[in-house]
Each structure stands twice: as structure tokens, then as C-alpha cells.
Amino acid sequence: MSEKFQAPRGTNDIIPGPRQKDTIFESHRWQYIEGEFLGTAWLYGYQEIRTPMFEDIELFLRTSGEASEVVSKEMYEFTDKGDRRVALKPEGTAPVMRAYLEHGIGVQGGPTRLCYINHSFRYGRPGKGRYRQLHQMGMEIVGSDSPLADAEIIIATHDFFSRVGLSGTRVLLNSIGNFETRNKYGQVILEHVKDYLDAQDEDTRAKLVKNPVRLLDTKDEKLKTALTGLAPITDFLSDESKASFERVQAELTRAGVPFSLDPSIVRGLDYYNDTVFEFFDDDLPGLSLCGGGRYDTLIEQIGGKATPSAGVGIGLERLLLVLEEKGIEIPGPMPDAFLIAATEEARTAILELAADLRASDFSVQLDIEGKNIKQQFKMADRANALYSLVIGDDELKKGVVSVKDMATQKQESVNRDDIEQWLLEATTPDEDEE
């Protein structure tokens, strides 16, 4: 008996539905979300960029930080046949910035807006919403130090969530200041949790002190207790950072985007500065939908000139799980029509009708195996078609098509020459219904 292969642990096949379980992995759900994301990005002027699945490992060591969880524990790295040390990309921003720099993408006289949908890879214990191959959508605005760039990213993300049915999203917002502020505040943190650090072993202590600000995002209850009473980083911001952060808040208020200030939001990668944020849903407290912020030195870290930037990364699997948890339906595929040949003599006419309708951008299906009319109607039901279009001997003689509304079972005859216009009107919703 031959071996039965399965998808590697922590990965998923995304297949046509319907399925009995793990419904978020039905391909039409992904197509819908990706389409809404790209549609939202287009409205704001973001153009799609696609980067390789693997990169020189140094790209991530420089940008994410060797002490970060992503680099130290989760990154898939290997040496290829050319003895080059490479890594499957664990996140999308650094590759986008590498491509921006390599190809000179920058727009003269204004910022560059880029968006992406890509695979990312992180090794960890798989679980619901946590996978070793994950999918991310992101937007990056490169070349602007204006706080309106930060706000635009947040507003566009809020608009996208609204488009897919999440009306209760809220932004948790913070500023972690410039890198000088972060370094000074890091020393304040280390002094505040000195007793906690002294109780750790040497290796653990060494990892914690590499990026003290990241301690604020801890899940360790003892460390949380040790951090009690620590002054927020916003007390240490420069005048410039304070003014920028206030401008971001004012713009979100103007745009009607709900937000709250939260000093524990710091993000997990070293390249962030000033504005950082995460999205949550009021109905699902504690579950982060996505996160992002500003990173003004990232391009400089990989050999370019200092280029201010801001962006967001959205996990596709997590978003789909949230939509499922909230009972938000994602429409499945519904062909405009299923074409049925009532007699053998009508099969050629059905093929010709299918070609004409597809040329006019209608989605149609038909039987290609010579099944009888009863079986063809069952196929139309399974296909979830809006209408069945039937041609038999009588229809051929009269030059008509028998049309059946699959929802109401109402039937009528339509002239063959008029069927495309009839179908266009039937499948175009009235403005009052939208």
C-alpha cells in the first residue's frame, strides 16, 4: 500500500467548498477578503508589490533584530546549494523595503504607496489561528514623515475592516518615540524591573536586556507584576514626537476612527519608532486583528538613505477566524446560469450559448458528460446557479430559451437573441436593493 501524504504540520490547503470543518480554508473566502483588501488599497492609491518567498537572512537580522522572537526562535533558515544563508520570509515589510531600494521605486515629489499579499513562515507550535505557513496582507507608505501618513494607514485599515463586515473595530494606539527616547526609556525599564532580572538565569537576562522596551508586551505574569507602577513611555517623548502623536490622534478623531491610548502597545520588531498600533474588535476582547506603525530607519538599516515610512500587516487566517467567530457570512460562488440540454440535438446549441454568454462576462456551467435532463437539473442545484437555461427541441424550433429562476422556481421563455440582455438585467441588483 502506497504512503498517504498530508500537508506538512502547521500548513493548510485552501480548497473549494463546501467542507465539513475548518471552513475558513474554503478558497472563495480567501478570494473575497483579498479582493476587498486590494480594492480598499486601490481607493487610497496603493499599488501591489510581490517579493520572493526567501531572502538573504541578513535582511531580517538587521531589520527585525537578532533578539526578537521572530528571528531567535521562529525563522526558517537554511544554507542553499550555493552555500548562501537564506531564510523564508517571516514578515512582509523588510522584503518590500529591500525591493523599494533595489529598484529605485520611490516616486519623485511625493510618498510611494505599496501593498502586498504574501506567504510568511514562522516555526512555532501550530494551533487555531497560528500556523507555520501564514498569509499576510499589508500596506506601506514610504517617503513621508508626516503624521498624516500614520493616520492614513490606520484609516485605510479601518475602512477595510468595515468593508468585510467588522463594524466594532477599535485601535489601541501608542507612541514609542524616536530611538534616542527608546534607549533612554529602556534604561528606566531595566532599573524598574532590576529585582526581577536579578532572579533570572544569565542567558534569559541577556536576552531581556537586548531590547527592554519589548518587555512591555510580555505575557509573563511575574514580569507584568514587576512592571507595575512604571511610568509610560509617552512621559519621555521629545517635543517633536509628542506633536506628531497628537496630530495622529486629531486626524483619527476627525475621520471617526475609534481609538484608545495603550502604553503596552510596542510591537515585536526592532525597526518601529514613534506611532505604533494594534486593531481589536469590541466583541472579541484580547484578540489582536492586526498591527503596524512607523519605521523611519528601516531602509537605512539595509543600505539606503534614511527614508521615513509607515505601514500595517494583517494576518489573513486570523481575520477569517474572527469573521467566522462573529457569524459574518462570506458569499460563496454563484454562477449566473447553468445551461441544460433537454435533448441530444440541443447540445451544440448549448455549447454555442455558453460561448456567447462567457464572451459577455457571464459565469456559466454546463454538463459535458451527456447526463439526462433530471441529472442536469441536480447539477444546477449543486452548482448554486442563479438560473437554469434550458434548450430542447421546442426551444430550437421557436428560437427561445426556457429560463428557470432557481430560487423561486418561476419559469419563462426568452428569445435566444435577447437572452444576454435579459440575464444582464436579471443579475444586476436594483439600486434600491443595494
Secondary structure, 3 states (H helix, E strand, C coil): CCCCCCCCCCCCCCECCCCCCCHHHEHHHHHHHHHHHHHHHHHCCCEECCCCCEEEHHHHHHHCCCCCHHHHHHCCEEECCCCCEEEECCCCHHHHHHHHHHCCCCCCCCCEEEEEEEEEECCCCCECCECCEEEEEEEEEECCCCHHHHHHHHHHHHHHHHHCCCCCEEEEEEECCCHHHHHHHHHHHHHHCHHHHHCCCHHHHHHHHHCHHHHHHCCCHHHHHHCCCCCCHHHHCCHHHHHHHHHHHHHHHHHCCCEEECCCCCCCCCCCEEEEEEEEECCEEEEEEEEEEECCCHHHHCCCCCCCEEEEEEEHHHHHHHHHHCCCCCCCCCCCEEEEECCHHHHHHHHHHHHHHHHCCCCEEECCCCCCHHHHHHHHHHHCCCEEEEECHHHHHHCEEEEEECCCCCEEEEEHHHHHHHHHHHHCCCHHHC
